[in-house]
Each structure stands twice: as structure tokens, then as C-alpha cells.
Amino acid sequence: MTQHKPIKKAVFPVAGLGTRFLPATKAIPKELLPIVDRPLIQYAVDEAREAGIEQIIFVTGRGKTAIVEHFDVAYELESTMEERGKDMSVLDPTRATPGDIITVRQQVPLGLGHAIWCARAIVGDDPFAILLPDELMVGEPGCMKQMVEAYNEVGGNLISVLEVPQDEVSSYGVIAPGAQVSDTLTEVTGLVEKPPVAEAPSNKIISGRYILQPEVMRTLENQGKGAGGEIQLTDAMARMIGNQPFHAVTFAGNRYDCGSKTGFVEATLALALEREDMGSEVRAIAERLLAK
């Protein structure tokens, strides 16, 4: 088996304003809004760590310092909890190893592609992962681990995809599929952003997880604005197809679009129902509310 350079770095674009969740996000980054009792960003970071990611790169904006503080040591809190005999293990995932979290600023909101490009100096010449925290991916193993396992087989560039009903494809970026490598791995021959239903090349939508080669940074360097007047990551990836291996991994799990209010509520309810400590109570509450 060919040895591919390991994926040890992950970029998290977290500079967005979160306007769809105002006024909740006026003073709190949307990435810190909790799904049950864990912030949205925590799920994405835990997913990356499970996949063997060692370096977390946050691309932030003004007012986002609380995201970094969440992964810092909270001396006063921990001291008080210890004195009171509280369980400290709940904070274990929030403590980053010193030096493992790096932040860069995206001073101007020029799009996802521009946000990724802001991390170019840290990524350097290494392949890297991208996780969009708004997309909450729940599976065993996690989405990024599934992708890293596929990357170890084929190398190159990979994107996570999910199959949706054909009449929903116009809301998403969609892949044009090539050869079917395995049950979950498909060659990608093209990417189409929000195609009309009749013109969509497949029903496999891009779902917020990527493994890319560092050459994408050079592609983004000279790329003009695309849809919405922003520098689009999809455009840069499309330009790389044909020059490097490009595959899609069909994620075995559930996706929740936490960039929307309804998706956020769905994720909260779904994960609460799965919890041993509260699932039965939440189900009873839901049944009681639905009966009204």
C-alpha cells in the first residue's frame, strides 16, 4: 500500500457572524451555542481528535476569542470544582495540549475559500482537513475518521458526501461522480454548486468535511470571486480535479445542519434522545407536547 503523508492538521472556519441566530449570537459565538451540554465547536474538535488530528487551526474574526478560551484551562472553575468534590472529567475534552491550538484572523468576510487561505502559513506543505462546525456529523466512527481511513487508501483530495432526495439537490453543492471505487468511495469528476434539479449530475451533496492537498492554497491565491461575490472553496477544488486524485466518501452516519434554527433544534432533540441519562425523559416530554 502506498504511504500517504498523514493528516495531522485541521482548519476550522469560525469567523462567521451567526446572524441567523441573533440575538443569541450578539455576544456569544454561534460555535459556542450548546447542543444539549456541549458547544457545537466541541463536537467538531472531538471528531478531529478521534481521527488523529494533532493541530487545531481556528480561522477567527472579531469577537471570537471565547472559542479559544473554551479550550483553555479555567483555574478558578477547576479549583472550585475540586474543592467541592465535583467530577472533573467533564472538562477533559476542553483542555487542549499547549501549542496544539493556533488561531489566525480573517479580517474581511470574503468567503469560505478566503477563510481557508488565511491558514496557508500554518498548513504549509502538508495535506490538511477542514471541518465546518455548522455541520454536525454524528457517526461511529466519526466522519473525519472515516475520511482519514479512505485517504490512507487513495491519497489525494477527499470530500464527505451524503445522498439526499433528488428534489433537494438544488440547495447544495453536488458532485459529478466517476468510477465507483468501493461501496463508500466514489471518484469525483466535477463539482456543481446548487444545480437545478433536472441538471444535477447526482444526488450526492458536499457535507462540510474535506481532506485537501496544500496545492489548494496556491489555487485560492489567485482565485477571483464566485457565487455571492465571495471566494468559494468549491471553485478552487473544481480547478484541481483532473490534476490530482479526487474522491468522495459517503458518510455512514447522520448530518444535522446547525446553521439553521430548525436543524439546530433537530440536532438537540436527536442527541438528547440518544443520551442514557435523559433520553427517556426527553421522549416523554416530546410525546406530551405533541399530544397537545
N, C-alpha and C positions, 0 to 999 in steps of 0.2 A: 504494500500500500504506500502511495506517495505521501511523504510527510509535508504537511502544510504548516506555515507559520501560525502558531497558536493565537487564539483570540483572548487577549488579556486586558483590553481597554474597551470601555463603553461610553458613548456620548448620550447625555440626557438633555434634550432641548427643553428648558423650563423658563424661558424668558417671556412667555405669553402673559397677557393682561388678565385673562379669565373673565372677560366682560359678560359672558353668558351666565355667570353665577353671581353677578352683582345683586345686592350689596355685600354678600358674604365675602367676596374676594377684594373688597376695598382695602383692607389692611392685612389680609391673610392670603398668601399664595394659594392658588387653586390646587396646587400639587400637595398641599398640606391638609386639604379637606379630607375627613376620615371616611373610609368605607368600614363601617362598624367601629373598630377601635384602632385602626392603623391608617396613617396617611396614605394617600394614593401613591406618592413617590416611594414609600417604603416597599410596597408590593413590587414595583419595578426594580428597585435596587436589590431586593431579596432574590428576584428572578435572575438578575445578572450574576449575583454571587453564586447561586446554585450552578450556573453554567461555567464557573471557573474564572469569571471576570475579577481582576485584581485592582484595576484603576478605574475609578468613577469620575467622569468628567461632566460637570454641570455647566451648561451654557445658560447663564442667568441674565436678568435685567435688573433695573432699579426696583427696590422693594422686595427682593427675593432672598435676602440674607437669612431669613428664618429657615429656609430649606437646609442650608449648611449647618445652622445651629441645631437642627433636629438630629443630625448625626454627630454632634459634639458630645463631650462629657458634661453632664449637668451636675456640678459638685453639690450645690445646695439641695437639689431634689434627691440625689442619691444618698447623701449623708442623712437627710431626714428619714428617708425610707429605711435605711439600715438601722437607725436608732429605734425605729418603731417596729422592727422585725418584719417589714414587708418583703414580699417576693421581688427580688431584684432582676430575675431572669427575663421579665417582660421588657426590660430595657436593652437586653443584649444585642438585638439586631440594629439598634440605633447608635451603637458605638462603633465608629469607623476606626480602622487601624491608622495611626498617624501617618500622614503622607499619601493615603490612598484616595482621598477626595481632592480634586482640583477644580477650580471654577474659573471660567472666562466670561467676559461680558459681551453681549450682543447689544451694542449701544443704540442701534436703529432697527426697528422691526421690518426687515426686508424679506422675510420668508424662511421656511424650514431649511432650504438649501444654504442660505446665508448663515443661519444658526450653526449648521454643521461645519461650514467653512471656518467659522470663528475658532474652532477647536483644532485647526490644522497643525499648529506648532506642537501641541501635546500629542496628537496622533502620530506625527512624524511619518516614518516609512512602514508603519505597522498596519495590518488589517485590523478593523475595529467593528464593534457592534453599535447599533443605535436602538434605543428604546424610547418610544413615545409614551410617557406616563399616562396620558389620557386614555390610552388603550389598555384596559386591564385584562390581561390574558391569564386565565386560570386553567391549569392542567397538571398532570403528573406523568413525566417530569414537566417542568415549566417550558414555555415556548422557546426561550433562548437556549435552553439546554438541548431541546430537540433540534434547533438550528445548528448549534455547535457540533452536534453529533453528525449531522448531514454535511457540514463544512469539512469535517475531518475525512470524509469520503471523497468529496468532489472539489473542494477548494473554491477559489474564485469568489463570486458575489452571490449572496442569497437574500431572498426576501420571504417573509412569512405571508401566507395567503390563507383565506378561508373561502369556502363555497357559500354563496348566497343565492336566493331565488333569482331567476333571470330578470324579473321585472324590477329588481332593486339595484341593478348594476350601475345605473346612471348616477348614483350618489357616490361612487367610489372610483379609485384608481384600479384598473383591471389589467391582468397580464394577457398577452398573446402567447399561448402555450406551444411548445415544440414537442420534442420527444419525451415520453413518459419513462423516466429512469427507474422509478420504483412506485410503490403504492402512494408514497407521500412526497416524492421528489419529481419535479417537472422542469424541463428546460424552458427558459424564457426567451422568446424571440422578439418581444416588443412590450411596451407599456402604454396604456391609453388612459388618460385622465377623464373620468366621468363621461363615458361614451353614451350615445343614445342606445336604448335597449336593443334596437334592431341591428345596430352596428357593433355591438360588444363582441370581442373575439373570444370571450369565455365568461364564466360566472365566478372566476376566482379573483377575489379582491385583495389588494395590498392591505395588511393589517398591523402596521405600526412597529414591526421588528425587522431589522436589517443586519446583515454582515457584509461589509464593503471593503474593497481593497483601497489602499491610500491614494491610488490614482484618481479617485473621485474628487479629491481636493483640488487637483490640478484642473479637472474639468469644471468645477464650480468657480475656479479663479477667474475665468474669462466668460462666464455664462451670463447672458442677459436675462432680463425679467421675463417671466412667463405668465401663466394664468394668475389673475388677480393682481397683476402688477408686481409680483413677488418672484424672488429667485427660488425656483422649485427643485427639490431634490429629485423628483421623478424625472424631470428633463435631463438632469446630469446622468442618472442611471441609464436612461434610454440611449444616451450617446455612447455609453460603454458597452452596450450589448453588441456582440459580434467581435469585439476586441479582446474580451476576457470571458471565461466561463460565467454563466448567469443562470441560476436556478431558483425555483420557488419551492418552499417547504409548506405543505398543507398541515396546518397546526391541528393536533389532536387535543382539543380542549374547548373551552368557552371564551368568547370575547365579549367584553362589555364596553360600550362607547361612553366613557365617563366625561367626555367633553360636552355631552348633552345632559340636561336635567333628568330626563326620563331614563337615560342609560345609567346615570349615577344612582337613581333610586332602585333600578333593576339590580345593579351590582350589589348594593347594600342589602337588599332583600334576599338575593340569591346566596350570598356568602353567609348572611345571618342564619338562613335556614339550614346551612351545612354545619353549623357550629354545634358541637356536642353540649356546650354549656348553655345554649339559649335557643337552639333550633326548634324544639317542641313548643316553647312559649311563643316564639315569633309566629309559628304556623297557626297556633290558636288565635293569636291576635289578628292575623290576616284573615282567617276564616270568619272571625267575629265581625270585622269591618266589612267584608264582602257580603255578609248576610244582611247588613242594614239596608 
